[in-house]
Amino acid sequence: SLICNKGKIKEIHATLKEIQTEKLSYDEISFLTLKTDKGLIGRVVQDVVTKPIRKKATVTGSKGLAYWICNYKKDTDAVISINNSGSKKEYLFEKTRPDDFIQELKFIKKFTDNDNNLFNPISLEYGLDTMLVISAAFKSYKQKKTLSINYQKGYTIDAII
């Protein structure tokens, strides 16, 4: 939401399926409903058990929707757009597994070369924001209710209201 200038996550409601064993504790499936301080509403689904593995993102807007699908075909990602009249366009992007990380490595190289004009999506601040959202998701699940996040209170459990 920050890259699209749609604000920070301010509300979260989470439903999880937790797995607890003697050796492991993890969320097997999680469903998050999120709302930003600029009104964007979204949903995140993470499922670490379903086979075959699927990674995709959907963006819905006033003119239609677009899907990004990882590994749409072997060594190929796709972006598929469908406008409101039903017209569909498919864009294919050939890639290899290392391509999944090359842009991040290029960014790190630029950053270490002291390019201070960069938007830094992997900064410590954004990492802490992400951890606050994850913490709020688990608290929302445990309390079975929608919670708010107050970033002015810092990165503490008190920031989750």
VENUR-V441706 format. One line per field, one symbol per residue. phi: phi as a letter, one per 30 degrees, with the letter a starting at -180 (. if undefined). burial: 1 if it has 24 or more other ideal C-beta (glycine too) atoms within 12 Angstrom, else 0. Layout:
# VENUR-V441706
phi->???
burial->???
This chain:
# VENUR-V441706
phi->.dddhcjcdcbbbbbbcccbbdcbbacdbbbccbbcdcjdcbbbbbbccdcddbbabbbcbdckbbccbdhebehbcbbccbdddjdcbbccbdacedddcddddddedddddidddddcdcdeedddeddddddddddddddhadbcccdddicbdddcc
burial->10000001111111110000000000100101111100010101100000000000000000000010000000001101100000000000000000000000000000000000000000000000110111111111100001111010001000110
